[in-house]
Amino acid sequence: MEYKNKNGHVNLSLENNIVIAQFSGNLELELLSNFKTALFETIQSFKGEKWGYISDSSNVVAATPQAEQDSHKPQHAAE
């Protein structure tokens, strides 16, 4: 899964039950929101199985204040 806009890019991939996220550029609220939704949907698809998460943010330039604030909000997955 890939999400991008003119300023940033997020790639979400799976390797078995390991979710790998790679971020680059400037993170904005819309980009981060799309990523969070996809991440939680992916986790739910594991149906209680063990899973892992790897995040590579080494190519992130910056995040907007709104994206930073939203990244700290808990998101409750629907059951």
N, C-alpha and C positions, 0 to 999 in steps of 0.2 A: 504494500500500500504506500502510496506516495502523495504527499500534500505539499503544494508550493504556491507561492505568490511571487510578486515581482521582487520582494526583499528577502525571502527566506525559503527554506526547504526542510522537510522532514520525510525520512524514509523509514517505514516500519516493516520489518521482515520477521519471519519465523524460522527457527532451526529446531525441529522437534518441538518441545514445549518451552523454548527460550525465545522471548520476544526481544528483538534487537531494534533499537531506535537510533537513527543517525540524524543529527540536527546540523544545519549550516545557515549562515547569513544572519539576518535580523528576525527574531521571533516576535510575531504579533499575535494579538488575542485570537483572531479567527483561525490562524494556523494552529495555535496551541489547543484551541477548543476542538478542532477536527481531530487532532492527534489523540487527545484525551478520550474522546468518544470511541475512536477505533481501538485504542488500547483496552478500555474496559470491555468492549464487545469481544475482543480477542480473548481476554482473560476468562470471561464468562463461558466461552466456547470450550474451555478445558474441563468444565463440569466437575470442579473439585479436585482434579489431578494437580500434582505438583507442577510448578512452572517457575521460570526465572526471567529476569529482565536485565538487559545490558543497554546502557545509554552512552552514546558518544556525542558529546557536545563540544569537542575540541575545535570545531569550525564555526561556532556561534560567535557572531560579532557583538550582538547586543539583543536585549529584549525590551519591548516597550513597557512602561510602568504598568499598564493594564494587564499585559501578559504575565509579568512578574507577580502581580497581585493575585491573578486567577490561578496561577500554578500552585499557590499555597492553600487554595480552597479544597476541602475534601469533596470528593464526588462519590455518591452512593450508587452502587450498581443495582439495577433493578433485579429483583429475584424472580 
